[in-house]
Every structure is written in C-alpha cells, then in structure tokens.
Amino acid sequence: MISLRSRGLRAAATFDRRHPPWARFSGDSAEPRAPLFDVVVVGGGHAGTEAAAAAARCGSRTLLLTHRVDTVGQMSCNPSFGGIGKGHLMREVDALDGLCSRICDQSGIHYKVLNRRKGPAVWGLRAQIDRKLYKQNMQKEILNTPLLTVQEGAVEDLILSDPEPERPGKCRVSGVVLVDGSTVYAESVIVTTGTFLRGMVVIGVEMHSAGRLGDQPSVGLAQTLEKLGFAVGRLKTGTPPRIAKESINFSILNKQTPDNPPLPFSFTNKTVWIKPEDQLPCHLTHTNPQVDEIVLENLHLNSHVKETTRGPRYCPSIESKVLRFPNRLHQVWLEPEGMDSDLIYPQGLSMTLPAELQEKVITSIRGLEKARVIQPGYGVQYDYLDPRQITTSLETRLVQRLFFAGQINGTTGYEEAAAQGVIAGINASLRVSCKPPFVVSRTEGYIGVLIDDLTTLGTSEPYRMFTSRVEFRLSLRPDNADRRLTLRGYKEAGCVSQHRYERASWMKSSLEEAISVLKSIELSSSKWKNLIPEVSISTSRSLPVSALDVLKYEEVDMELLAKAIPEPLKKYAVCRELAERLKIEATYESVWFHQLQEIKEVQREEALQLPEDLDYFTVRDVSLSHEVREKLNFSRPQTIGAASRIPGVTPAAIINLLRFVKTTQQKQAPRNELPKTDQHLCDTDKLEERE
C-alpha cells in the first residue's frame, strides 16, 4: 500500500481526483501491503499507555508512537491519582489488568481513603504519587510488555482505504503517516493525543503553540481529523505554579497524615511499596481577600480567563474561583511531588497570571510568605472531538477501526483517560480479530457510566467522574470491581492474566460460600446477645437471626463473629481482604436485592438494539419530530436505553422508537426464535407502560 504522500501530494490537503476528498488510497494497481502492526497507538500519556498495554495483552502486535520516550507515563499536572469517583475508575481499570493501579502501589508517598465517614460504596481511594518514580515504573512496564513496541515519532496524518461493507463509516484507517513522511500500517489505530491537538500554552497575555510546557503540539493530525468531517471543539485547562519546598513555613499550617496501613489500589497487592511510617504528609492553607484583590485588579493581563473556551468546572483556576465565588476563602493543599523532590504542588491554585503576579499571589497566602516559585502556572487550550461521534467501544462512526481515548474525547483527569485507554485498547484488538466489542454498560461499572455519558450526552466542558453520576453506586463499589469485570475481561477480551483470573475466581467463590454459610447460621437474638455481649443486639425479635444479619451491625466484623462461632466461621476471618469484603457485602445485602431489580430493568432496555444503519431522516415507519431526528442522527444511540438519555428526545419519541423496534423484530425474527422475540416484546410493553 502506498500513501498519497509518497506520490508527491500534500497530506490531507490535496487528493486523488478518482476518490472522495476524505480518503487517502493506495494506487489502483498496487497490492495491499501487509500491516506491520495490528494496533498503533498515538500518544504515550495515561490513555495511550493503558491502550497499548491492553492491546498487547489481548495478543495484538502493538506499536506505541510518542513524541519522546522519556515522557511516557509523565504526570503533566497534579502529582496524585484517585479520589471520589476516580478511585472507582482505577479499581475497574485494575480489574481489567490495567497498569495505573499497580504502578501507583509502587510509587505512592501518601495514601488516603476519602469519604470514610460515608459507606464503602462511595469511598475514594487516593494517593500522592512520586512523579519521577511513577514515570520510571510505567516506562519499565511498557518497555517490557510482550508484543509492544515503543517508537519516537509525531503522527502527522492518517492512511485511509475503502470502508468495509455492511459497516457504518465512510472509510477505514489503515495506518499513520509520521512527520518525516514515513508510514506505519496497522489494522486499528487509537488516537490518545491529550491536550496536544493544536495545543496552545498561555501565561498572562503570552501564547505559544505547545501540547504542554516544552512539547510541540499536534497540528497536522488535528487538521486531518477536521477535514474528515469530525466535529471539533475547544477546551482549556491549567496547572498551578511549583514552589520550592524549603521556602514554605509548614509549622503554622494544618497537617494531614496518611492512612496507616495504606490501602493498595490493585486487587493483586496486599501492601504498597512504602512503609506506613515513611509516608509524607500534606498541608492545608487558604486563600484570603488579598488574593482576590490581586486577581481582580489584573484580569486584563490574563487572556486565558477572558477566553470563551470552556474550562474545568470541578477543578477551576483561582481566577475562575474568585470570579464565580467572590469573598470566599479557598482551600490550598500543599502536596509533595516526590520522596526526594524539592518541589511542592499547591493544589487549588491553578493560575495563568503573568509570572511576577503569580509570585505575588503565592506570597500573600499564610505559610507561603517567603515561598519561592520555581515554575509558573500556565493554561492549555486544545482541540477535542465531540464524543457523540464514537460508539461505546470508542470506535469512531466516521472512520472504521479508528478509536479515540482520553482528553481528545473531552474528559479531564488521569483516571478518566486510563479508563478509556484500556477499553479502546481491548476493542482495537478485538476489531483486528473480528470479535464482538467489549462494552461495559452503566449497570456494570463507572467506566460504563463515563463512556455512556460521553457517547450519549457529549460534553461542552472537561468531563470529570463523580459518584453522583452513577445510578447504581451501591452495587458498583470499589471492593467488587473484580467480580464485575475481571471474569468478563478474561473470557470475552483475553486482556486479563491467568493469575489475576484465578485470584478473582477464588475470591468470588469464597464470598459466595461464606455468605451462604453466614445465612445458614441462625440463632435467637438472646443467644446472639450471650455470644456477643458487647454488641447491642435487640432481644425483642421473635424470629431467628442469621449470622449475616448480625454482621450488619456496625460494631461486628468477621473476627468477632469467628470468636463467637469458631466453626465454621474461623476460616473466613483468616484472609483480611475476604473478611473486609464480607462485611461490606453484609452492609449492602438488603438494598442490593432491590437495586438488582432496577438494574435488570435497565438491562432489558439496553437489550433493545437500534439498527446501526438506521437513517433517522428518511425512515417513515416511526413518528418523530425533525428536532428529535436531528438529535438521534447526531448521537447515533445504539440502544433504546441510550436514546432515552439524550436531552430533547421526548418520552413520546421513545415510545415510537419502541414500537419501531418491536415491528422490526417481528419482521426479522425467524420462526424458531419466536419465544425469544416474544420476551423482547414483553419487555418493550413494560417499558411503554412506565413511560
């Protein structure tokens, strides 16, 4: 296969007249060249590393292309992973044998579970990470992954060929063109360019092209994607200045100590690399009216804030906070950047003022009066592509076998990028082997909620994961991510190692066995009171009480139960993780049953598939307004459930779509599958009644 570039034509600018203007084809007489790789991943950030590793784990010959190998795994912004909602994503990435959780367990310097005062369903695993150590460990992992090759190179363009028949898309990606004109052929391509698509770095009123400070942006690829017809938007983000550690007066600040013992991110680790006593603390200070005054007086010197481009709602700059919430004090967390680092990251002080004014803001804050700024904060403006143009497998609708993951889809955060990366890597590999896509639904994981929100609703501001976005968070907990995803990942995608699969299978069977045993042990409340006198068990109940019900009491754990009834409970208290997970299962046992019924209802809706090639503008068998047809045509929902979540798609439109699906199923279902079809129609009728 020969690209048009090699025939003397400008990439994505002029085209062979025999072909449409969006295509780049080989010569008519040339035989297709065998692809050098199954999967090519563009970008070595958090989405790219997860995507490349996942594709390789699935058995695909994978190439990771990055501007510089020494920046693979770099933490460009905050030196931390996890948090509320984000910690759930990390556990799910780990359940699919992803990298970031294991690397964090090898690189963390301050581990803390957030939301401890609430139930374990919304606990947020978080850790301060040693930047240098994380990058070293990630590069070691990536450079030693079988079937994965890492190469330096900037991608300038895509190689396109005729589309596969019977599949949506106007062309198919066949490889990439590098900035030096060389080509790499592949069966699938994943683009994970982060903030590099036409990126601009801003400090004060000065702007220059960069994907991040010190790195060149990706301009040619952005132009190619736009000319292919992708809807392109513009977003912005920012990062705070870095402060010299020795210049801060920590003695007058509030100190936050880490957890002892720290809780690992990965299911495969019992402990983290660092001793509990060797962890580093964080410190808390606050802004004051003087900070507001400096910001407000110098807005004319801050072009980033004046831009209409949307920035992150949930991680705004200090300028945005002052404008949105005047006369308030804002938290500033002083976070260490590493065990031997001299830098402190002031979380909450992202700013893009001129450098001299940034120093003025910093030194006006308590504890930072003598602080020395080593690197100023800066803003980044970059292109993203409307995520409603991709499917739930993260493959684009316009170009077959082209996948997007990470900030290119409008998200913000390492964890959101990693979650998309692992799914894109799996599906790019499955696409090569012509296997069905691996899709996580909103009923199965936070990853499913993330991707469904993006592909159904789109986003006009950097998207961040929260527990509040998840309908079934009592079932989708950090502790059970392996039960939800590991077995599926092993059987359906082949992305999970044998060791992890066996461990998850053992845990699943042990939990089921232990819960069954706990339910089988039934005693009177007075008997339980005698066995465990320290627990306030009501003796007014006439019916027997099971050991599982007793475990629901806040003061009771498996260790206490095993002391009261050594046989057969003793063996379930030996493994600390098993004992802790049994306690959580007992806590949510009663509400879990009710939520399971709700999940089944949603799954029935998701089972009602809409035809991939449905033309909403021409179909006459369904009554829809022109506005609804436009919304459905742009979002291309894959199921009735997804269509019902699109803003502006009315309940009446959903009912009409349901009737259309019903009629279509009746026409297409063969006689020998009539009972199965009848069940789908019954489910459809129930949904109509609810609407």
CORRAKA-V208476 format. One record per backbone hydrogen bond with DSSP energy under -1.0 kcal/mol. NH is the residue of the N-H (numbers start at 0). CO is the residue of the C=O. Records with the same first field share a line. If there is no record, write none. Layout:
# CORRAKA-V208476
NH=CO, CO
This chain:
# CORRAKA-V208476
6=3
7=4
8=3
12=9
13=9
18=15
22=19
36=184
37=60
38=60
39=187
40=62
41=189
42=64
48=44
49=45
50=46
51=47
52=48
53=49
54=50
55=51
56=52
57=53
58=55
59=54
61=146
62=38
63=148
64=40
65=150
70=67
71=68
72=43
73=70
75=73
79=77
80=126
82=124
86=82
88=84
89=85
90=86
91=87
92=88
93=89
94=90
95=91
96=93
97=92
102=98
103=99
104=100
107=103
108=127
109=127
111=125
113=123
117=114
121=118
123=113
125=111
126=80
127=109
128=78
129=106
130=336
133=129
134=130
135=131
136=132
137=133
138=134
139=135
140=136
141=137
142=138
144=141
147=144
148=61
150=63
152=65
155=176
156=176
158=174
160=171
166=163
169=397
171=160
172=399
173=158
175=183
176=156
177=181
178=153
180=177
183=175
185=173
187=37
188=400
189=39
190=402
191=41
195=192
197=217
198=195
199=380
200=207
201=378
202=205
203=351
205=202
207=200
209=198
210=214
214=211
217=195
222=218
223=219
224=220
225=221
226=222
227=223
228=225
229=224
232=383
234=381
235=309
236=379
238=377
241=374
242=343
243=371
244=341
246=243
247=244
248=366
249=247
252=249
253=283
255=281
258=110
268=265
272=104
277=274
278=275
279=108
281=255
282=333
283=253
284=331
286=329
290=287
291=287
292=288
293=289
294=290
295=291
296=292
300=297
301=298
302=203
305=301
306=302
317=349
320=316
321=317
322=318
323=319
324=320
331=284
332=346
333=282
334=344
336=342
343=242
344=334
346=332, 344
348=345
357=353
358=354
359=355
360=356
361=357
362=358
364=361
367=364
370=367
373=241
374=241
377=238
378=201
379=236
380=199
381=234
382=196
383=232
384=407
385=230
388=385
389=386
390=394
393=390
395=401
396=388
399=170
401=398
402=188
403=393
404=190
408=405
409=406
411=462
416=412
417=413
418=414
419=415
420=416
421=417
422=418
423=419
424=420
425=421
426=422
427=423
428=424
429=425
430=426
431=427
432=428
433=430
434=429
443=440
444=440
448=444
449=445
450=446
451=447
452=448
453=449
454=450
455=451
456=452
457=452
462=409
468=465
469=466
474=471
475=471
476=474
483=479
484=480
485=481
488=484
489=485
490=486
491=487
493=488
494=488
500=496
501=497
502=498
503=499
504=500
505=501
506=502
507=503
508=504
509=505
510=506
511=507
512=508
513=509
514=510
515=511
516=512
517=513
518=514
519=515
520=516
522=544
527=523
528=524
529=525
530=526
531=527
534=531
536=534
544=522
546=517, 520
547=517
549=545
550=546
552=549
555=552
560=556
561=557
562=558
563=559
564=560
568=564
569=565
571=568
572=569
578=574
579=575
580=576
581=577
582=578
583=579
584=580
585=581
586=582
587=583
591=587
592=588
594=590
595=591
596=592
597=593
598=594
599=595
600=596
601=597
602=598
603=599
604=600
605=601
606=602
607=604
608=606
609=637
613=610
618=614
628=624
629=625
630=626
631=627
632=628
633=629
634=630
635=631
639=607
642=638
643=639
645=642
648=645
653=649
654=650
655=651
656=652
657=653
658=654
659=655
660=656
661=657
662=658
663=659
664=660
665=661
666=662
667=663
668=664
672=669
673=670
676=672
677=673
678=674
679=675
680=676
681=677
682=678
683=679
684=680
685=681
686=682
687=683
688=684
689=685
690=686
